[in-house]
Amino acid sequence: MFHTLKPLMSNTFGMGFSGSNLSALNCQTESLAIEQDLLNWTGYSNLYGLDSDTLRIEAAATQYQYRRASYTLPNTSDVYVASATFTLEAGSAPDASFRMRDSSAATEWGSKSLVDVVDTTPVAKQIVFQANDTDLRYSIEVDSSAPQRDIGITDISLRRIISGAGVAVYGDSMVQGIGATTPNSGGFPTFLQRLIPSTFVLNAGVGGQGPTDIADRFIADTDIHPWFLVLWEADDGGTKAELDRAIAVNTGLPYIVLGNCSQNDVSAVNGSMASAYGDNFINIKQLMITETGQNDYADFRSDVIHLNDAGYEFVAQTVFDKIKTLL
């Protein structure tokens, strides 16, 4: 049985290690105090702050529009992680995105589409970027006409990665944490962070992405390549060739590949990955079946695909135990 997780000890990472085999995970970060009140953001009049955490897109909007805020970065040599959580009043999101740019908007440092924000279920987004200017403009941008929509934006944050290596978790909705019992809990990377409070765990999960998109994102995030890499594309059998592309550029610490956990028979897929990745592979589906005593591990699931808090907590503990064996 897995152990109950210890609570997160601090919001400042990189301090207070225990366990010499985890000494390689020494990422130090700093939380930066950026503007979160959407009423203080500026931009087009047809995209405006309805209240402190809601932007309204007017139905008459037919052109490119944005709402933005600014921040002066400490320097341009560090890597930054911008985060926010989005909800939608109803329907599907317009052609909107969360973007990091320089002050003139001439250079984009990173962005995330909001097209997968479809209702009031919170969707967390993270952008990893390195700036070439200290003047940051972070914004919500809408690129096409749209009916009236209210986009909720909460938990806006900016973290500076000062030094050292953390744990980078790349994957699909199972990494993002869709289905978690506690809304917007962040899935298993959040639980993993509680187990390793001395470093930073990056949740780079994007719902709906397949192995090609996941590999492309990690390959593009060059500053993360020396980190400990965890890859999980949980519901696609054709992952190996694409995951290999990501593993090939992982230049620093070891990696972990989590197996397919589709409700279909994936024994052949997981067997192939077990042979290819050896000790770096976790057959997470089989471990959940064993832990629950249920072939469909229903006690760990919130729907036919995604896990609940208990399931994500189990995955975090399993990944943590594997990290200790590989370092």
N, C-alpha and C positions, 0 to 999 in steps of 0.2 A: 504493500500500500504506500501511496505517496504521503509525504509529510505536509503538515499545515505550513503555509508560507509565513515567514516573518514579515511584519509591516515595513514599509519603506521608511528608512531611518532619517533621511535628509533629502532636501531638494537640491543640495549641492553635491555633485558627483566628483569623484577623484580623491576622496579622503577616507581614511579609516579602513584599510584593508584587513582582512583575516583570511588566511589560507595561502601558503606560498605558491601553490600551483595556479592561483588566479592572479598572480602579480603582473602578468602580461596585460591584463585588462585594467588599464590605468588612465582611461580617458577623463580628462579634467574639462569641465564645462562651466559656463557662467550664464545665468538667466538675465536677460536684458529687459528693461522696463519700457516697453513700447506702448503706443496709444491703442487702447482697446475699445474706447467709446466711439461707436460708429457715427454718432451725431457730430463728432469733431473731425471726421474725414471730409475731404473736399472733392469736388468733381462736377459731373454733369447734373443738371437739375432734375432730369428724368430718371436718375438713379440716386436715391438719397436715403439718409438715415431716418427710418421711421421711429426708432427708439435706440437705446444704447447698444442693442445687439441684433438689430434687424435692418436690412437694406430693402427698400421697395423699388422694384423696376416698374415704371409706369407702362400701361398697356400701349400708349401711343409711341413708345420708343421705337425708332426705326433705324437708328444709326449706332455706330460704335460709341460706347459710353463707359465711364469708369467712376469708381469712388476710391480714394487713396488717402494714405497717411505717410508721414516721412519719419526717418530716424537717422541719426549720425552714428555710423558704426565705429567701434574702437580702432579698427585697422582693416586692411584688405588682405592680410596674409593668412588669416584664420578661416576655417570653415564654419558656416552658420547653418542652423536648422530652424526653419520657420514652420509653425504649426497653427492649425485652426480647425474648428469643428463646425460643420455646416448642416443645416436642415432646410427643408423647403415647405412652404405653406401647403401646396397641393400640386398635383400633376408632376411633370418632369422639368428638369432645369433647362433654361435656355442655353445658348452657346456662351457659357460663362466660364471664367477661370480665376484662379488665385495666383497672383504673379509677384515676383521680386524683380525690380528693375533699378537702374540708376536714376538719379533725380530728373534727368532730361527725357527718360523713357527711351533713349537711343539703344541701350543695351539691356537685354533680358538675361538675368542670372538664373532663373528657374521658374517653373510654373506647374500647376496642376489643374486639369480640367474638372469642372463641377457637373459634368453630364450624368454622372452616376448618383447624384443627389436627387432622389425622386419623391421623397415624402418627409414625414417628420422623424424618420429614423436618423439619428446623428451619423454623419460620415466624417471621419477625421482625415485630414490631409497634412502631409509633411513635405517640405521642400528643402533639399540639401543644396547649398550653393556656396561659391566663393566669389566675393565681390571684386571689382577692379576700381572701385571708387568708395569713399566713405559715406557718401550720401545715398541712402537707401530709400526707394519709394515702393511701398507694398500696397497692393491694390486688388480690388475685385473688378474685372473687366467683362463687359458683355459685347460680343462682336456682331450680333445680328438682331433683327426685330424679335420681340417677344411679347406675349400677353402679360398682364400684370402678375407679378410674382413677389412674394416676400421671402427673402433668403435670410435665415437666421445664422448668425456667425458668433460663436463663443470660443472661449479658451484660446484666444489669439496669443501666441507667444513667439519669442525669438531667443534662441540659445546659441551662444558662441562656444565652439569647440576649441579649447585652448591648446591641448596637447594630448598625446597618448592614443591608445587604441581602445575602442569600445566593441560592442557587439552589434552588427548590422543584420537585421532580419528583413529579407526581401521575399515577397510572395504576393498572393492574391487576397481574397476576402477573409480567408482563415487567419492570415497574419494581421490584416487590418482589424479583425475582431468582430466581424459581423455575427450577430446572433448571441452575443454575450448577454448574460442574464442582467448584469448591471449595465445600463445604457452608457455607451461611450467609454467603457472601461479600458478599451485598447487591446483586448484579446490577450494572447499569451505573452507578447513582449512586455506588457505591463506587469504581469506576474513575474516574469523573468527579471525585470528591473528590481523588484523587491528582493529577489534572491541574490542579486549582485549590486548592492547599493553603492559600491565603490567605483563603478564605472557608468557609462551611458549606454543604454540600449535603444537603438534606433528602430522604430516601427516603420518600415518602408513597404507596407502592404497596401495594395490597390485592388479593390473589388472588381471582378470581371476580367482581370488581365490573365493572359496565357503565358506560357514559358518564354516566348520570344520577347514580349514586352518587359517581363521581369528581368531577363538577362540584359536587355538593352539598357534598362534603367541603372542597373548596377554597374555595367561597363562605363556608362556616361558619368557616374559619380566617382571620379578617379581618386578623390581625396579619402574615400572610404575603403579603397582596395587593401590597405594594410590591416584592416580590422578583422576580427573573428566574424566569418560569414555564416549565416544560417539561411538556407533556401527552402521554401515550401510552396510548391504549386500543387495544391491538394487534390484537384479534381480533374486532372488531364493526364492521360496515359502517355502522351508523346513528349515527355519533358526532357529526357536525358541529353539529347544533342544540344538543346538550348541551355540547360543548366551547365553543361560542360564549358560553354563559352564564358559564362560568368566565373566558373571555378578557375579557368585558365588565366584570368587576370587578377585573381586573388593573391596578392604578392606577399602577404605577411603571415598572419596567424592561420591556424587550421580552419576547416569549414565543416559544416554539417548539412546533410540533405535529409529532409523529412519525406517519408514515402507518401504515396497516393492513399487517400482515405475515402474514395468514392464508395457508395453503397453497392456498386457493382463488384463483380469478381475482379480484383486487381492483383491477385497473387502473382501472376506472371510478370506484370510491370514491376512490382515491388521486389520480386526475386531477381530480376535483371539488374535493378539499381543496387540491391544488396551485394551482388557479385561485383559490380563495377566500383562501388564506393567503399566497400568493406567496413572498417570501424567508423568511418565517417557517415554511415547511413543509419537512420532510425526508422524501423517499420512501425510507425506510430499507430496505424490501424490495428495491427495485431496486438500491440501493447494495450490499447484501449479495450479491445475485446477481452483480453486476459484480465485486466484490472476490474472491469465491470461484470465479467461473467456473462456477457450478452453479445451475441453475434452482431447485433446492430448498435452496440454500446449506447443504447437509448438514454441511459442516465447521464451521458456526457454530451448529448446533442440537444440543440434548440430547434432544429428543423432537419430536413433530409440530408443537408450538406453540412451546416455550420454547427459549431460547438456552443455549449453554455459555459458559464463561469467555471464549473467543476471540470469540464473538459479542457478548457484553456489552461487552467491551473495545473492539471496533470501534464499537459504538453510542456509547460514551462519547467516543471520539476524534472521531467525526462530530459529536456534539452540541457538544463543546468548540470545534471549528473553526467551527461555525455561531454560537456565542455570540460569538466574536471578531469575526465579520463584522457582528453586529447591535449591538454596543456602540460 
